[in-house]
Amino acid sequence: ANPRTRRVAMEMLSKLSLQGGDSCTFFMLDAAFVRTFPGKSLPFFQEIRDDYTTDEPLVEVALDYADVVKGTHIETTLAVSHRWMQPDDPDPDGEQLKALKGFLNSPEGQKFERVWIDSACMPQDHPKGSRSAEDVAAFKRMLKEVNRLYLGTTVLILLDLSYLSRFWTQFESWLAMQCAMPNGLKPAAGTKNERHHIVCIQNAAEQSELHEKMLIQSWATKTPEQAHAFLSKPDVTVTNQSDKEGQLPKIEALNATVQGAFGEIVRQLEDELAASEAAAKRAEVELAAWERENDAKAGEANRLKVAARQAARAVAAARMAKDEYAQAISAGLVPAMMKRGEVLAEGEKEDTSRTEGEEEETIHAPRPLEMETGVRKVVRRGMGDGSRPPPGAPPGGGWSYIDHDCCLAHWLCLQKEVYVAPDGQEYYVATVDLQCDLRCCC
């Protein structure tokens, strides 16, 4: 499909949000700040906010359940799951920051733009009673919705020997190993939806494989009901019992919450497509009326012609957003994960295309194109002089080149395959009837 239309479609899908004030704003750290931070451990939130005014490392990110279920922030945001080593200091010896920086500077971690870690991203009450009323309110608001972070971002688990005894860390690791699907939460570990990384620290580092395996076996396949039953046990400890009491009901409701979010996204995609189609129809009517009134065809620069072309692009983008969302769900993928898979596949293709010799010839060999009687082959944005076929194409049939976007919506519906010429140039090819709606472009 047209790269610009695809980009608009992905932006349209990513910007969909739920109605009714569902969004929660979180503070996050610029990942570049964390990667190069010179201290032994990260300061608390208030110190970063008040003292690091030149760097301005804190950014605000609004996160609703539409973002969670689409995986909007999975490729850009890293949430850290860790245990506080002391009641007033999560990282007294700096081992957690060392592990975090090591991951962020690794090939797997270099893509992340933001980092969320509770001590540096939520107002802390250390020393006791020092937190302002405004900060208390912000802390409570974010804590109430913190499950969104561990369900809607990539999660780095800093695993020590006591990690599996605590409520918050086990809750976070369970969320990190799930993915949101239209019928509720499903296991993500070991699938294309996997989005957690485990780094063993402290004494757990001595037998890292054993501890990683134990954590995954404990939480990867638990249903919300099973997670609730396990975490409600008294031997799962928590510093503030009210935290546990506040989060347990959310676990029971997570499936319904996720299902509702998916239903709202589908509705919004359908509404967006219907609205764009109606706008395109109005634009076509206005253009036709102008051409009748002036007894002439509108030129490409005509205001109404431009508006009609833009409206057609909007229809194409809305249809593509809806279709790509449906394709992701049909494949059992979080929408953002399907996009990541396509990027990875494209990277592999580029690597393969640089291989020399016989393999390279296979990659660029022309694909057979069936030439049917009474149809023409249409090449979108082909290279050439009008009716000539692309290099190396089979003889026969009629070839036309589309050099503008006025019929993009029709094109997207009719696109059939990709033809790769011997020179590596890709052509998007459709088999269309002579009477089709693409005739105006040909």
N, C-alpha and C positions, 0 to 999 in steps of 0.2 A: 504494500500500500504506500501511498505518498507519504514520505517521511514527515512532512509538515502536518498532514492530517493525523498521522499516528501520534505525533507529539501533542497536538491539541486534544486528541481523544484521551491520552494518558493524563494530561493536566485536568481535563474535565472529570475523569474518574477520581483522581486524587483529591480534587477540591470538594467532592460531595461530602456533606456533613449532616448529622442528624439535627432535627429541629427540637425546639423546646429547651434551649439552654443546657444541653447535655455536655458541653465542652468544659474541660478542666485545664487550667493553665499551670504548667510546671516550669520551674527553673532548671536549666541544664548548663553544664560547663562546655565551653568551646574545647573540642578535643585537642586542638593545637596547644592550648594552655596546659592541659594535663600532660601531654607528651613531653613537654620541655620544663615542667615545673621543677625547680631546683631543690626544694625542701625535702625533708625526710618523709613527711606525711602531709596530706591535703588539709588546709585550714577548714574550720567550720564555715557554714554559709555566711553568717554575719560578718566575719572577718573578710571573706572574699568580696562581699557586696560593698563593705564600707572602706576597705583599705586598698583594694586592687582596682582603683577607679581609672587608671591609665590603660590597663589591659582590657577592662570590661569583659571578663571571661564569662559572665553569666548571661544567658539568653532565655527568653520566655517562649515556650512552645505550648500552644493550645492543642489538647488531645481529646477527641471524642471517640465514641465506640465505632463510628464509621472508619476512623483512622485505624483503630485496633483491628477490625475484621478484614480490612483491605491490606493491612500490613504496610501502611504508608511510610512508617518510620523505621522499618526493619533494616533497610540498607544504610541508613544514615545515623541511627541513634543506638548507643550502647548503654544498657542499664546494668548496674553492678549489683550482684547479690553477694553479701558478705556478712560475717558475724562481727559484732562489736566485741573486741577483745577485753575491754574494760568498760564499766558503765559510763564513764565520762570520756573515753578515748577509744575509737574503733581500731586505730592502727598505731599503737605506741612505738613499735619497732620499725615501722615503715615497710613491712613486708607486703602489705596489701597494695600500697602505691607502687612499689617495685614491680609486682606482678601485673598491675593494671597498665603501667607504662610499657612493660615488655610486650603485652598483647597489642596495645595501640600502635606500637612501632613495628609489629610483625606484618608480614604480607596479608594475613587475614584481617588485621585490625586497622590498616592504613586507610580504609575507605570511610571510617566513621568520622562524622563531623561534630557530633555532640556526645556528651557523656552525662549520665545521671547516676549519682551516688548519694544516698540519703544525707550523710553528714555534711556534705558540701552543697547540697541543692535544696535542703529544707531548713528553716530556721530552728536552731538548736537551743535548748535551755541549759547551757553550761557557761558560767556557773548557774546553779539553780536560782530561778527567779529573775534571771536577766533578760528573758525574752519579752518583748513588748506585746501589748494586746493585739496589735495588728499582725505581728509575726505569729502569735498563738493561733489566730484565726486562719492565717495562710497555711500553717502547719497542719491543722486539723482538716482543712479542706483537701489538701494534697494527700494526706495519709488515708483519708476515706476512699480516694480513687486510685491509690497506688497500684492496684492490680492491673490497671490499664497499661502501665509501663512494662510490667513483666509479661504481659500477654501480647503487647503490640510493638515491641522493639526486639533487637538482638540482646541476649543476656549473657554476661560474663559471670560465671559462678566461681568465686574464690573459696575453694573447699578446704577447710581444716578439720581436725578430728572431732570437734564439737558441733560442726555445722548441722549434722543430722539429729541433734537433740533439741533444736530451737524451732519455735513456731514460725517466725518470719522467714527464716532461710529455707525451710522445707516448703512453705507456701509459695515462695518465690520460685524455687526450683521446679515445683510442679507446674506453675503457670508457664515457666520458660520452656517446658517440654510439651506444651499443648499448642494446637493451632485452632483457629476459629473457622468453622464450617457452617453452612446454612442450617444444619440440624444439630448444632451445638459444638462442644469442644471435642477434638480428636487428638490422639497421640501424634506428635511431630517428630520425636526422636527416631532417627534412622530413615526418615522420609525426606522428600525434597523440600518439605516445609520446616525442616530442622533449623533452629535459630539460636541455639545455646552453645556456649563454649565453657569448658571446665579447666581451671588451672588450680592444681593442688598446691597449697602453701603450708608453712609450718611443718609439723611432723607428718602430715598427710602426704607430703611430697616424697617421702621415702618409699611408699607403696602406692604411687599415684594411680596406676591402672586398676588396682584392687578397689580403691576408694571411689574412683569414677564409676566403675561398674556397679558398685553397691548403690550409689546415688541414683543412677539411671534405672536400675532394676526396682528400686523403691518407689519411683515416682513417674516414670515415663508412661505407663499404661493405666494409671488410676483414673477412674471416672470422677466427676465432681462429687458424686455421692460417696465414693470410697475415700476421696481426699478429705471430705468433711468429717467422715467417721474417724479417720486416722488422726487428723489434726485436733479434733475435739478431745482426745484422750488427755488425761492429766499429766502423763509423762512427757508430753510435748510442751516444753517450758517457754515462757514469755516474760519479759520484764514487767510490762504493763498488761494486766489481765484484761483491761478494757479494750486493748488492741485486738486480742483474740476474740472477744465477744462481739466486736464490731465487724470483723472480717468473716467469721464463720457463716453468717447468714448470706453474705455475698457469694460464697462458694456455691451454696445451694441454688442460688438464683442465676448463676453464670450462664447456664445453657439457655435459659429464657432470654437473658439480656443479649446474648450473641445472636440468637435467632431473630429477635426483634430488630437488631441493627441490620442484619442482612435483608430482612423484609423491607426496611425503609430505604436501603440503597437501591434495591430493585425498583421500588416505586419511583424514586427520584430519577433513575436512568430512563424509565419509561416516560416520565413527565418531560424530561429534557428533550427526548427524541420527538415527542408529540409537539412540543412548543417550537422546536426548530423546523419541523416539517410544516407547521402552520405558517411560520414566518417565511419559509421558502416559497410556499404557495402564494402568499400575498405579494412577495417580490416578483414572482413570475407574472401574476395578474397585472401588476403595475407596469412592468416592462412591456407586456403584450399590448396594454392600453396605449402606452406611449407610441409604440410602433404603428398601431392602427391610426392613431391621430395624426402622426407625421408621415404616414405612408412610406416608411423607410425602416430598414434594419438598424438597430442601435449598434454603434461602434463599440469596440472593446473598452474605451475610456469613458463611455457614457455612464453617468451616475447611477441610473437604474440598472444598467447591465452589470456594473461593478457590484451593486447591492445584491443582485440575483446570484452572481457568482459566489459572493461571500456567504449568502444564505445556503447555497448548495454545499459549500464546504462545511458549514455548521451542521447540516444534516448528516453529512458523511462522518464527521467527527463524533456526533452523538450516537450514530449507528455503530461505529467502530468501538466506542467505549462500552456500549451495551453488549456487543458481541464478544469483545475480549474478556469482559467480566464473566460472561456465560461460559466461555471456553475454559477459563481458569477454574471455575467451580466444577465444571464437568470433568476436568482432569484431576480434581481433588486437591487443587493448589490454592493457597492464599494468593490473591491477585498480584501482589508485589513479587511473590516468589516466581510466578510465571514470567514476569518481566525480567527477573534476575536470570532465570534459565535461558531466556532468549539472548541476553547479553553474553552469558558464558558461551552459548553455542556459537554466537557470532565471533567471539574471540577465538574459539577453536577453529572455526572456518578460516579466519585470517591466518592463523598459524599454519594450517594445512596448505593454504594457497601458496605459501612461500616454499613448500617442498619442491625440490627439483626433480626433473626426469619424468619417468613414466607416470608417477602418481599425479603430478601436476597436469599432465595431459588428460587424465581421467576426470579430474575436477572440472576442467573447462570444456570437456567434450559436449557438443550440442545435445540437448535432450530432444527426443523425437516429438514432433508436434503433429497431431493428426489433422490432416487437411480435408475438411468436409465440403461437399458440394453445396453451393448456395449460401456459404457463410464467408466472412472475412476475418482475418486475424488483426486485432488491434493492439498495437504496442504503445503502452503509456510512456510518454516522454522518450521516444526512441531517438537514436542518433542516425541521421541520414537525410535524404532529400525527398521526403514526401512518401511516395508509394513503394520505395525499394525496401525489401526485407532486411532485417539485421544480418550482420556477417555470419556466414555459415548456416543460415536457416534453410530448411528444405524448400525446394522449388514448388511453385503452384500457390494458388490462393491469392487473396488480395491483402495488402498490408497498409495500414494507415497509422499515422503518428499523432498522438494527442499532445498538443503543446500548451494547453491551458486547462483550467480546473472547472469549467462551467458544468461539466457532467460528472463530476467526481463521485456523486452519490450513486449514479448508475454504474460507474466503473467498479466501485467497491463491491457491488452486488454480483457483477459478472466476472470478476477476476478469477482465473482458473489455475495458473501455474507460473513458474518463473523459468524463463529461457536464459541460459548462460552461453554466450557466444565464445568462440575460441580465444578471443582477446580478454576474456574475463568480465566483459560488460554484462550486467544483468538487465533483462527486459521483462517487464510484467506483461503477460500475454493473456488475452481473453478471446474466446470463440464466441462471436456474437452474430445474431441474425441481421440480414441487410436492413430490416425494417426497425431495428432496435433504436432506443432513445439516444444511442451514441452517434447517430448519423450526423447530428449537428456539429460534432467535433471532427468529423472525418472528411 
